[in-house]
Amino acid sequence: MKSTLSLKKNNDFQRVLQKGKWYNGKLISIYILKNNKDINFIGIAVGKKAGKAVKRNRIKRVIREAYRKIDPEIIKGNTIVIVWKSKNVYENLKFCTVKEDMIKCFSKAGILL
């Protein structure tokens, strides 16, 4: 069974964004809410100011892949929403910088093993 599932519904995103703790990085913000289950849920949000659909989908793919690489090191039982900061320029999008930023945010949150 997968250790991470995706958030699909708007009310799931809203619950995490309103009740969860947030941690800022240079490129992303992470909202975390405990879910008392043995599995993580992840949602990725990229606003329309980031660009048209092609650019937004590329940003989501890079974020999803960075999370996949870090996933084995993350403590289970969290609902996570990753929000791309729209002030960032799409041309500066690099996998290694997103991964480093994500590691910093997760270590601030204290959910890395």
KOLMIDO-200535 format. One record per atom (N, C-alpha, C): residue number from 1; chain; x, y negated, z. Coordinates in nm, 3 decimals, padded with zeros to 5 digits. Layout:
N
(NUM, "A", (X, Y, Z)),
...
END
This chain:
113
(1, "A", (00.084, 00.119, 00.000)),
(1, "A", (00.000, 00.000, 00.000)),
(1, "A", (00.088, -00.125, 00.000)),
(2, "A", (00.042, -00.228, -00.067)),
(2, "A", (00.118, -00.352, -00.073)),
(2, "A", (00.124, -00.416, 00.065)),
(3, "A", (00.233, -00.487, 00.089)),
(3, "A", (00.246, -00.557, 00.217)),
(3, "A", (00.192, -00.699, 00.210)),
(4, "A", (00.157, -00.745, 00.090)),
(4, "A", (00.104, -00.880, 00.071)),
(4, "A", (-00.010, -00.877, -00.029)),
(5, "A", (-00.120, -00.942, 00.004)),
(5, "A", (-00.233, -00.957, -00.087)),
(5, "A", (-00.255, -01.105, -00.116)),
(6, "A", (-00.326, -01.134, -00.224)),
(6, "A", (-00.349, -01.273, -00.264)),
(6, "A", (-00.479, -01.327, -00.204)),
(7, "A", (-00.478, -01.457, -00.175)),
(7, "A", (-00.601, -01.526, -00.138)),
(7, "A", (-00.673, -01.564, -00.266)),
(8, "A", (-00.804, -01.544, -00.269)),
(8, "A", (-00.880, -01.572, -00.390)),
(8, "A", (-00.984, -01.681, -00.369)),
(9, "A", (-01.044, -01.685, -00.252)),
(9, "A", (-01.159, -01.773, -00.230)),
(9, "A", (-01.117, -01.908, -00.172)),
(10, "A", (-01.190, -02.011, -00.212)),
(10, "A", (-01.162, -02.146, -00.169)),
(10, "A", (-01.173, -02.160, -00.017)),
(11, "A", (-01.272, -02.094, 00.044)),
(11, "A", (-01.287, -02.109, 00.189)),
(11, "A", (-01.170, -02.046, 00.266)),
(12, "A", (-01.105, -01.943, 00.209)),
(12, "A", (-00.985, -01.887, 00.272)),
(12, "A", (-00.871, -01.989, 00.269)),
(13, "A", (-00.853, -02.055, 00.155)),
(13, "A", (-00.751, -02.160, 00.144)),
(13, "A", (-00.781, -02.272, 00.244)),
(14, "A", (-00.905, -02.318, 00.247)),
(14, "A", (-00.944, -02.430, 00.333)),
(14, "A", (-00.922, -02.397, 00.481)),
(15, "A", (-00.953, -02.273, 00.522)),
(15, "A", (-00.936, -02.234, 00.661)),
(15, "A", (-00.788, -02.243, 00.701)),
(16, "A", (-00.699, -02.195, 00.615)),
(16, "A", (-00.555, -02.199, 00.645)),
(16, "A", (-00.505, -02.343, 00.645)),
(17, "A", (-00.550, -02.422, 00.548)),
(17, "A", (-00.503, -02.561, 00.539)),
(17, "A", (-00.551, -02.644, 00.658)),
(18, "A", (-00.668, -02.614, 00.712)),
(18, "A", (-00.722, -02.692, 00.824)),
(18, "A", (-00.672, -02.643, 00.960)),
(19, "A", (-00.664, -02.512, 00.978)),
(19, "A", (-00.632, -02.458, 01.110)),
(19, "A", (-00.487, -02.411, 01.125)),
(20, "A", (-00.416, -02.396, 01.015)),
(20, "A", (-00.280, -02.343, 01.022)),
(20, "A", (-00.177, -02.449, 01.054)),
(21, "A", (-00.058, -02.402, 01.093)),
(21, "A", (00.055, -02.492, 01.115)),
(21, "A", (00.125, -02.513, 00.982)),
(22, "A", (00.180, -02.632, 00.962)),
(22, "A", (00.246, -02.661, 00.836)),
(22, "A", (00.392, -02.694, 00.856)),
(23, "A", (00.471, -02.660, 00.754)),
(23, "A", (00.614, -02.682, 00.755)),
(23, "A", (00.653, -02.737, 00.618)),
(24, "A", (00.728, -02.847, 00.618)),
(24, "A", (00.765, -02.915, 00.495)),
(24, "A", (00.905, -02.877, 00.450)),
(25, "A", (00.919, -02.863, 00.320)),
(25, "A", (01.048, -02.849, 00.256)),
(25, "A", (01.062, -02.960, 00.153)),
(26, "A", (01.167, -02.953, 00.073)),
(26, "A", (01.185, -03.055, -00.031)),
(26, "A", (01.086, -03.036, -00.146)),
(27, "A", (01.064, -02.911, -00.185)),
(27, "A", (00.980, -02.882, -00.301)),
(27, "A", (00.840, -02.834, -00.264)),
(28, "A", (00.828, -02.768, -00.149)),
(28, "A", (00.700, -02.705, -00.113)),
(28, "A", (00.664, -02.736, 00.031)),
(29, "A", (00.536, -02.720, 00.061)),
(29, "A", (00.486, -02.721, 00.198)),
(29, "A", (00.423, -02.584, 00.223)),
(30, "A", (00.444, -02.532, 00.343)),
(30, "A", (00.390, -02.400, 00.376)),
(30, "A", (00.297, -02.413, 00.495)),
(31, "A", (00.178, -02.358, 00.481)),
(31, "A", (00.079, -02.354, 00.589)),
(31, "A", (00.065, -02.209, 00.632)),
(32, "A", (00.074, -02.184, 00.764)),
(32, "A", (00.072, -02.047, 00.815)),
(32, "A", (-00.034, -02.035, 00.924)),
(33, "A", (-00.113, -01.928, 00.916)),
(33, "A", (-00.215, -01.898, 01.014)),
(33, "A", (-00.208, -01.749, 01.044)),
(34, "A", (-00.204, -01.713, 01.173)),
(34, "A", (-00.201, -01.572, 01.212)),
(34, "A", (-00.333, -01.507, 01.174)),
(35, "A", (-00.328, -01.379, 01.127)),
(35, "A", (-00.451, -01.311, 01.090)),
(35, "A", (-00.476, -01.182, 01.168)),
(36, "A", (-00.387, -01.144, 01.260)),
(36, "A", (-00.402, -01.027, 01.346)),
(36, "A", (-00.425, -00.898, 01.268)),
(37, "A", (-00.365, -00.887, 01.151)),
(37, "A", (-00.370, -00.766, 01.071)),
(37, "A", (-00.227, -00.724, 01.042)),
(38, "A", (-00.211, -00.606, 00.987)),
(38, "A", (-00.077, -00.555, 00.957)),
(38, "A", (-00.038, -00.583, 00.811)),
(39, "A", (-00.087, -00.696, 00.761)),
(39, "A", (-00.062, -00.731, 00.622)),
(39, "A", (-00.057, -00.883, 00.610)),
(40, "A", (00.019, -00.932, 00.513)),
(40, "A", (00.023, -01.076, 00.486)),
(40, "A", (-00.069, -01.109, 00.369)),
(41, "A", (-00.127, -01.226, 00.374)),
(41, "A", (-00.203, -01.281, 00.262)),
(41, "A", (-00.132, -01.405, 00.216)),
(42, "A", (-00.123, -01.424, 00.084)),
(42, "A", (-00.054, -01.542, 00.032)),
(42, "A", (-00.142, -01.610, -00.072)),
(43, "A", (-00.141, -01.743, -00.068)),
(43, "A", (-00.208, -01.824, -00.168)),
(43, "A", (-00.113, -01.931, -00.216)),
(44, "A", (-00.117, -01.962, -00.345)),
(44, "A", (-00.028, -02.062, -00.403)),
(44, "A", (-00.115, -02.170, -00.465)),
(45, "A", (-00.087, -02.295, -00.430)),
(45, "A", (-00.165, -02.407, -00.481)),
(45, "A", (-00.073, -02.506, -00.550)),
(46, "A", (-00.107, -02.540, -00.675)),
(46, "A", (-00.033, -02.639, -00.752)),
(46, "A", (-00.136, -02.736, -00.808)),
(47, "A", (-00.124, -02.863, -00.773)),
(47, "A", (-00.221, -02.963, -00.816)),
(47, "A", (-00.206, -03.001, -00.963)),
(48, "A", (-00.309, -03.065, -01.015)),
(48, "A", (-00.310, -03.103, -01.157)),
(48, "A", (-00.208, -03.212, -01.189)),
(49, "A", (-00.163, -03.286, -01.088)),
(49, "A", (-00.062, -03.389, -01.112)),
(49, "A", (00.073, -03.329, -01.150)),
(50, "A", (00.092, -03.200, -01.124)),
(50, "A", (00.219, -03.134, -01.156)),
(50, "A", (00.236, -03.115, -01.306)),
(51, "A", (00.127, -03.119, -01.381)),
(51, "A", (00.136, -03.103, -01.525)),
(51, "A", (00.019, -03.024, -01.579)),
(52, "A", (00.026, -02.993, -01.706)),
(52, "A", (-00.080, -02.915, -01.769)),
(52, "A", (-00.069, -02.769, -01.726)),
(53, "A", (-00.160, -02.686, -01.774)),
(53, "A", (-00.174, -02.548, -01.727)),
(53, "A", (-00.046, -02.466, -01.745)),
(54, "A", (00.025, -02.486, -01.854)),
(54, "A", (00.147, -02.410, -01.879)),
(54, "A", (00.250, -02.437, -01.770)),
(55, "A", (00.269, -02.564, -01.735)),
(55, "A", (00.366, -02.600, -01.632)),
(55, "A", (00.321, -02.551, -01.495)),
(56, "A", (00.193, -02.567, -01.464)),
(56, "A", (00.142, -02.521, -01.333)),
(56, "A", (00.157, -02.371, -01.318)),
(57, "A", (00.128, -02.295, -01.424)),
(57, "A", (00.142, -02.150, -01.417)),
(57, "A", (00.287, -02.108, -01.404)),
(58, "A", (00.378, -02.179, -01.468)),
(58, "A", (00.521, -02.149, -01.453)),
(58, "A", (00.567, -02.173, -01.310)),
(59, "A", (00.521, -02.282, -01.251)),
(59, "A", (00.555, -02.312, -01.111)),
(59, "A", (00.504, -02.201, -01.021)),
(60, "A", (00.382, -02.156, -01.043)),
(60, "A", (00.325, -02.047, -00.962)),
(60, "A", (00.404, -01.918, -00.979)),
(61, "A", (00.447, -01.888, -01.101)),
(61, "A", (00.525, -01.765, -01.123)),
(61, "A", (00.658, -01.771, -01.050)),
(62, "A", (00.724, -01.886, -01.053)),
(62, "A", (00.854, -01.899, -00.984)),
(62, "A", (00.833, -01.886, -00.833)),
(63, "A", (00.730, -01.950, -00.779)),
(63, "A", (00.702, -01.941, -00.635)),
(63, "A", (00.670, -01.798, -00.596)),
(64, "A", (00.587, -01.731, -00.676)),
(64, "A", (00.549, -01.593, -00.647)),
(64, "A", (00.670, -01.500, -00.647)),
(65, "A", (00.761, -01.520, -00.743)),
(65, "A", (00.881, -01.437, -00.749)),
(65, "A", (00.975, -01.464, -00.632)),
(66, "A", (00.989, -01.590, -00.594)),
(66, "A", (01.073, -01.623, -00.478)),
(66, "A", (01.015, -01.559, -00.352)),
(67, "A", (00.883, -01.563, -00.338)),
(67, "A", (00.820, -01.500, -00.221)),
(67, "A", (00.842, -01.349, -00.224)),
(68, "A", (00.833, -01.289, -00.342)),
(68, "A", (00.850, -01.144, -00.355)),
(68, "A", (00.989, -01.100, -00.309)),
(69, "A", (01.090, -01.183, -00.338)),
(69, "A", (01.226, -01.150, -00.296)),
(69, "A", (01.243, -01.162, -00.143)),
(70, "A", (01.170, -01.254, -00.082)),
(70, "A", (01.182, -01.278, 00.062)),
(70, "A", (01.087, -01.188, 00.143)),
(71, "A", (00.985, -01.135, 00.079)),
(71, "A", (00.877, -01.063, 00.147)),
(71, "A", (00.921, -00.957, 00.248)),
(72, "A", (01.022, -00.873, 00.218)),
(72, "A", (01.060, -00.771, 00.318)),
(72, "A", (01.112, -00.829, 00.450)),
(73, "A", (01.157, -00.954, 00.449)),
(73, "A", (01.212, -01.016, 00.569)),
(73, "A", (01.107, -01.093, 00.650)),
(74, "A", (00.984, -01.100, 00.602)),
(74, "A", (00.880, -01.179, 00.668)),
(74, "A", (00.799, -01.090, 00.762)),
(75, "A", (00.773, -01.140, 00.882)),
(75, "A", (00.692, -01.069, 00.981)),
(75, "A", (00.549, -01.058, 00.928)),
(76, "A", (00.490, -00.939, 00.942)),
(76, "A", (00.354, -00.916, 00.892)),
(76, "A", (00.251, -00.973, 00.989)),
(77, "A", (00.132, -01.002, 00.937)),
(77, "A", (00.023, -01.053, 01.019)),
(77, "A", (00.000, -01.202, 01.003)),
(78, "A", (00.034, -01.257, 00.886)),
(78, "A", (00.018, -01.400, 00.861)),
(78, "A", (-00.059, -01.424, 00.733)),
(79, "A", (-00.131, -01.533, 00.731)),
(79, "A", (-00.192, -01.583, 00.608)),
(79, "A", (-00.115, -01.709, 00.570)),
(80, "A", (-00.060, -01.709, 00.451)),
(80, "A", (00.033, -01.815, 00.409)),
(80, "A", (-00.022, -01.884, 00.284)),
(81, "A", (-00.022, -02.016, 00.287)),
(81, "A", (-00.055, -02.094, 00.167)),
(81, "A", (00.067, -02.180, 00.135)),
(82, "A", (00.115, -02.166, 00.013)),
(82, "A", (00.230, -02.243, -00.033)),
(82, "A", (00.180, -02.350, -00.129)),
(83, "A", (00.210, -02.476, -00.099)),
(83, "A", (00.162, -02.587, -00.179)),
(83, "A", (00.282, -02.656, -00.244)),
(84, "A", (00.277, -02.667, -00.376)),
(84, "A", (00.382, -02.738, -00.452)),
(84, "A", (00.360, -02.887, -00.435)),
(85, "A", (00.465, -02.960, -00.400)),
(85, "A", (00.455, -03.105, -00.388)),
(85, "A", (00.456, -03.166, -00.528)),
(86, "A", (00.351, -03.237, -00.562)),
(86, "A", (00.336, -03.285, -00.699)),
(86, "A", (00.433, -03.397, -00.735)),
(87, "A", (00.500, -03.456, -00.636)),
(87, "A", (00.597, -03.562, -00.667)),
(87, "A", (00.724, -03.505, -00.730)),
(88, "A", (00.744, -03.374, -00.721)),
(88, "A", (00.863, -03.312, -00.778)),
(88, "A", (00.851, -03.307, -00.930)),
(89, "A", (00.964, -03.323, -00.995)),
(89, "A", (00.968, -03.321, -01.140)),
(89, "A", (00.979, -03.176, -01.187)),
(90, "A", (00.899, -03.139, -01.284)),
(90, "A", (00.897, -03.002, -01.336)),
(90, "A", (01.034, -02.959, -01.388)),
(91, "A", (01.108, -03.050, -01.447)),
(91, "A", (01.238, -03.017, -01.504)),
(91, "A", (01.338, -02.974, -01.396)),
(92, "A", (01.315, -03.012, -01.270)),
(92, "A", (01.405, -02.973, -01.162)),
(92, "A", (01.370, -02.837, -01.104)),
(93, "A", (01.271, -02.769, -01.160)),
(93, "A", (01.227, -02.640, -01.110)),
(93, "A", (01.331, -02.534, -01.141)),
(94, "A", (01.392, -02.480, -01.037)),
(94, "A", (01.487, -02.371, -01.050)),
(94, "A", (01.455, -02.267, -00.944)),
(95, "A", (01.467, -02.141, -00.982)),
(95, "A", (01.432, -02.033, -00.891)),
(95, "A", (01.513, -02.039, -00.761)),
(96, "A", (01.643, -02.062, -00.771)),
(96, "A", (01.728, -02.060, -00.652)),
(96, "A", (01.693, -02.172, -00.555)),
(97, "A", (01.658, -02.290, -00.606)),
(97, "A", (01.623, -02.400, -00.515)),
(97, "A", (01.489, -02.374, -00.447)),
(98, "A", (01.393, -02.315, -00.521)),
(98, "A", (01.264, -02.282, -00.460)),
(98, "A", (01.282, -02.176, -00.353)),
(99, "A", (01.364, -02.076, -00.381)),
(99, "A", (01.388, -01.968, -00.283)),
(99, "A", (01.456, -02.021, -00.157)),
(100, "A", (01.557, -02.106, -00.174)),
(100, "A", (01.625, -02.165, -00.058)),
(100, "A", (01.530, -02.250, 00.025)),
(101, "A", (01.447, -02.329, -00.041)),
(101, "A", (01.350, -02.413, 00.028)),
(101, "A", (01.249, -02.328, 00.104)),
(102, "A", (01.207, -02.218, 00.043)),
(102, "A", (01.111, -02.128, 00.107)),
(102, "A", (01.173, -02.061, 00.229)),
(103, "A", (01.298, -02.020, 00.219)),
(103, "A", (01.367, -01.958, 00.333)),
(103, "A", (01.378, -02.058, 00.448)),
(104, "A", (01.411, -02.184, 00.418)),
(104, "A", (01.420, -02.286, 00.522)),
(104, "A", (01.287, -02.306, 00.592)),
(105, "A", (01.179, -02.312, 00.514)),
(105, "A", (01.046, -02.332, 00.573)),
(105, "A", (01.005, -02.213, 00.659)),
(106, "A", (01.030, -02.091, 00.609)),
(106, "A", (00.994, -01.973, 00.687)),
(106, "A", (01.078, -01.960, 00.814)),
(107, "A", (01.205, -01.999, 00.807)),
(107, "A", (01.288, -01.993, 00.927)),
(107, "A", (01.244, -02.099, 01.029)),
(108, "A", (01.199, -02.217, 00.981)),
(108, "A", (01.142, -02.318, 01.073)),
(108, "A", (01.019, -02.263, 01.143)),
(109, "A", (00.939, -02.188, 01.068)),
(109, "A", (00.816, -02.131, 01.122)),
(109, "A", (00.844, -02.015, 01.217)),
(110, "A", (00.962, -01.955, 01.206)),
(110, "A", (00.998, -01.845, 01.294)),
(110, "A", (00.935, -01.713, 01.254)),
(111, "A", (00.906, -01.694, 01.125)),
(111, "A", (00.847, -01.567, 01.085)),
(111, "A", (00.942, -01.481, 01.002)),
(112, "A", (01.069, -01.518, 00.994)),
(112, "A", (01.169, -01.434, 00.928)),
(112, "A", (01.227, -01.336, 01.029)),
(113, "A", (01.256, -01.215, 00.985)),
(113, "A", (01.315, -01.115, 01.075)),
(113, "A", (01.460, -01.147, 01.105)),
END
